[in-house]
């Protein structure tokens, strides 16, 4: 994936509380390990569904071309800037008249450059994610993240690698899964 996360989503304390309740953990000594498992489960959710669960500020670097270029991450809620990246020298902001933006019904964002100047690539900054906060995630998706994080936490010291995601989690995430033919 060509995407870089500029600002990671803030993981609400409610997410950690839900996971600790699921596991029956009452002490704070495991909070760091559980938070790591939650973040990994969110990444697995994105890999399985094809959509970012929680809103993040992202950047994708794309080659300059006159055609529409689709951003990899979705759903895109805002495209906040497009910068020209020349072979040498600093990045510069492209003028609004030098490019066009498009948002599709499926949540994807696209960019088309009309006048790249000396740029060989462009950097597109945008906000993508299904929900602005943990509590705004759909229940099935949120529960799947909790179940996967709990399973990975329980198996953290074992040598047996299990299928990711497990069937119960995949069933919870399947309604949001996006498939693309290439």
C-alpha positions as CSV (number, residue, x, y, z in Angstrom):
1,X,0.0,0.0,0.0
2,X,1.3,3.4,-0.9
3,X,-0.5,5.1,2.0
4,X,1.3,6.6,5.0
5,X,-0.7,7.5,8.1
6,X,0.2,11.1,9.1
7,X,-2.0,11.2,12.2
8,X,-3.1,7.9,13.7
9,X,-6.6,7.7,15.1
10,X,-6.9,8.2,18.8
11,X,-7.9,4.9,20.4
12,X,-10.6,5.8,22.9
13,X,-10.3,4.5,26.5
14,X,-13.7,2.7,25.8
15,X,-11.9,0.4,23.3
16,X,-9.4,-0.7,26.0
17,X,-12.2,-1.0,28.5
18,X,-14.2,-3.3,26.2
19,X,-11.2,-5.5,25.5
20,X,-10.4,-5.8,29.2
21,X,-14.0,-6.6,30.0
22,X,-14.0,-9.3,27.3
23,X,-10.8,-10.8,28.8
24,X,-11.8,-10.3,32.4
25,X,-8.7,-8.2,33.1
26,X,-9.0,-5.6,35.9
27,X,-5.4,-4.5,36.4
28,X,-3.7,-1.7,34.4
29,X,-0.4,-3.6,34.1
30,X,-1.6,-5.1,30.8
31,X,-2.9,-1.9,29.2
32,X,0.2,-1.4,26.9
33,X,0.1,-4.9,25.5
34,X,-3.7,-4.8,25.1
35,X,-3.5,-1.5,23.2
36,X,-0.9,-3.0,20.8
37,X,-3.3,-5.9,20.2
38,X,-6.2,-3.5,19.5
39,X,-4.1,-1.5,17.0
40,X,-3.0,-4.8,15.3
41,X,-6.7,-5.9,15.2
42,X,-7.7,-2.6,13.5
43,X,-5.0,-3.1,10.9
44,X,-6.2,-6.6,10.3
45,X,-9.8,-5.3,10.0
46,X,-8.6,-2.8,7.3
47,X,-6.7,-5.6,5.4
48,X,-9.8,-7.9,5.5
49,X,-12.5,-5.3,4.7
50,X,-10.6,-3.0,2.4
51,X,-11.7,0.0,4.5
52,X,-10.1,2.0,7.3
53,X,-12.2,1.5,10.4
54,X,-11.2,4.8,12.2
55,X,-10.6,8.1,10.6
56,X,-6.9,9.0,10.1
57,X,-5.1,11.7,8.3
58,X,-3.2,10.0,5.5
59,X,-0.9,10.7,2.5
60,X,-0.4,8.8,-0.7
61,X,2.3,9.5,-3.2
62,X,1.2,8.9,-6.8
63,X,2.9,9.2,-10.2
64,X,2.0,12.2,-12.3
65,X,-0.4,11.3,-15.0
66,X,-3.3,13.0,-16.8
67,X,-5.8,10.2,-15.9
68,X,-7.9,9.8,-12.8
69,X,-5.8,8.1,-10.0
70,X,-7.7,6.3,-7.2
71,X,-6.5,6.6,-3.6
72,X,-5.9,3.2,-2.0
73,X,-7.4,4.0,1.3
74,X,-11.1,4.4,1.8
75,X,-13.6,5.7,2.6
76,X,-12.2,9.1,1.9
77,X,-14.1,12.0,3.6
78,X,-11.8,14.9,2.6
79,X,-8.9,15.6,0.4
80,X,-7.0,18.4,2.1
81,X,-4.1,19.1,-0.3
82,X,-2.1,18.1,-3.3
83,X,1.7,18.8,-3.5
84,X,4.0,18.5,-6.4
85,X,7.2,16.4,-5.8
86,X,9.9,17.3,-8.4
87,X,13.0,15.1,-9.0
88,X,15.1,17.6,-7.1
89,X,14.0,20.3,-4.7
90,X,11.3,20.7,-2.1
91,X,7.6,19.9,-2.4
92,X,5.3,22.7,-3.5
93,X,1.5,23.0,-3.3
94,X,-0.3,22.6,-6.5
95,X,-2.7,25.4,-7.4
96,X,-6.4,24.3,-7.1
97,X,-6.7,25.0,-10.8
98,X,-4.0,22.4,-11.6
99,X,-5.9,19.4,-10.4
100,X,-9.4,18.0,-9.9
101,X,-10.9,15.9,-7.1
102,X,-13.6,13.3,-7.2
103,X,-15.5,11.3,-4.5
104,X,-17.3,8.2,-5.6
105,X,-20.4,6.6,-4.0
106,X,-18.3,3.7,-2.8
107,X,-16.2,6.1,-0.6
108,X,-13.1,6.2,-2.8
109,X,-11.3,9.4,-3.7
110,X,-9.7,10.2,-7.0
111,X,-7.3,12.9,-8.2
112,X,-6.5,14.1,-11.7
113,X,-3.6,16.4,-12.4
114,X,-3.9,18.9,-15.3
115,X,-0.7,20.9,-14.8
116,X,2.0,19.2,-12.8
117,X,4.8,21.7,-13.6
118,X,8.1,20.0,-13.0
119,X,6.6,17.3,-10.7
120,X,7.2,13.7,-11.4
121,X,5.0,12.6,-8.5
122,X,2.3,14.1,-6.3
123,X,1.6,13.8,-2.6
124,X,-2.1,13.7,-1.8
125,X,-3.2,14.5,1.9
126,X,-6.6,13.3,2.9
127,X,-8.8,12.0,5.7
128,X,-10.1,8.5,5.5
129,X,-12.0,6.1,7.8
130,X,-15.4,4.7,8.4
131,X,-16.0,6.2,11.8
132,X,-14.7,9.3,13.6
133,X,-14.5,7.5,16.9
134,X,-14.5,4.0,18.5
135,X,-18.1,4.4,19.7
136,X,-19.2,5.4,16.2
137,X,-17.9,2.1,14.6
138,X,-20.7,-0.3,13.6
139,X,-21.3,-2.9,16.4
140,X,-20.2,-5.9,14.3
141,X,-17.0,-4.3,13.2
142,X,-16.1,-3.1,16.7
143,X,-16.9,-6.5,18.2
144,X,-14.8,-8.3,15.6
145,X,-11.8,-6.0,16.5
146,X,-12.3,-6.9,20.2
147,X,-12.6,-10.6,19.5
148,X,-9.4,-10.6,17.3
149,X,-7.4,-8.6,19.8
150,X,-8.5,-10.9,22.6
151,X,-7.6,-14.0,20.7
152,X,-4.2,-12.6,19.7
153,X,-3.6,-11.5,23.4
154,X,-4.4,-15.0,24.6
155,X,-2.1,-16.7,22.0
156,X,0.7,-14.2,22.3
157,X,3.1,-16.7,23.9
158,X,2.2,-19.7,21.8
159,X,3.9,-21.0,18.7
160,X,0.7,-21.9,17.0
161,X,-0.1,-19.4,14.3
162,X,-3.8,-19.2,13.6
163,X,-5.7,-18.1,10.6
164,X,-6.3,-14.3,10.5
165,X,-9.0,-13.4,10.9
166,X,-10.7,-16.4,12.6
167,X,-14.0,-17.5,11.1
168,X,-16.1,-15.8,13.9
169,X,-14.4,-12.5,13.3
170,X,-14.5,-12.8,9.5
171,X,-18.3,-13.4,9.8
172,X,-18.6,-10.1,11.8
173,X,-16.6,-8.1,9.2
174,X,-17.9,-9.7,6.0
175,X,-20.8,-7.1,5.6
176,X,-18.1,-4.4,5.2
177,X,-15.7,-6.3,3.0
178,X,-15.0,-4.6,-0.3
179,X,-13.7,-6.7,-3.2
180,X,-12.1,-5.3,-6.3
181,X,-11.4,-7.1,-9.5
182,X,-7.9,-6.3,-10.9
